[in-house]
Amino acid sequence: MILFSFLTTLKRRSNMALYITEECTYCGACEPECPVTAISAGDDIYIIDANTCNECAGLDEQACVSVCPAECIVQG
């Protein structure tokens, strides 16, 4: 089970620059802040859609990162 979790996380990281780690507290602060609606609720943590996320291109900082109280949205 641990290997599956690791491989799933690794796959997520390889597809995008930003991802949400297992430290997500499921607070929901990030979802409404995403200007391209790339963040959605997963089973246990929020998830960033790699095909939609543009890392807030043109903005000074990533909106989701700036509001995350758990600091669990990181660069891949």
N, C-alpha and C positions, 0 to 999 in steps of 0.2 A: 504494500500500500504506500509506503514511504517513497519507493522508487517511482510509482505512478505519479504521485504528487510532484516529485522533483521534475520528472519528464514533462508533465503538463505545464509547470511553471517555466521550464526551459523553452518549451515550444512557444508560449506566450511571449517571452522575452525576445525570441528571435524574429518575431513578426512585427515588432513595433519598438519605437524608442521609449515610450512611456508605458508603464504597467503598474498595477496595484498589487502590492505584496499581501501575504497572508496576515500581516499585522492590521489589516483593515478592520475597523470597529463597526462597520456597517451603519455608520451614522447618517449617510445620505447627503452630506454637505457638498460633495463634488458633483453629483449628477445635475442639479439645476444650473450650475456654473459653466458647464461645457457649452461653448458657442456652436458646436456642430453636433450636439447630442450623441457623442461617441461613448458615453458612460451609461451603463445600465446595471441594475441589480442582478447579481448572480445568486447562487444558492446561499453562500456564506459570506462572500465579499462582493464589492462592486467590480465591474469588469470594463476595460477600455477596448472598444472595437478598433482593431488595427487598421481596418480598411477605411474608417471614417475619421479617426484622429489625425489632425494636422499639426499637433503640438502648439496650438494657438498661434499659428503663423501670422506675423504682423503685429502681434501684441508684445508688450515688454516682458511678460512672464506667463507661464501656463496657468490658466484660471483654476484648474482643479488642484494643482500643487499649492497654490496660494491659500486655499481655504481648508485644506485637509488637516484636521487637528491631530491625526495619528502620524502624519508625515510618512505615509506609506505609498505615495505615488512617486515613483522613481524612474530614472533613465535606465533603459535596458542596455 
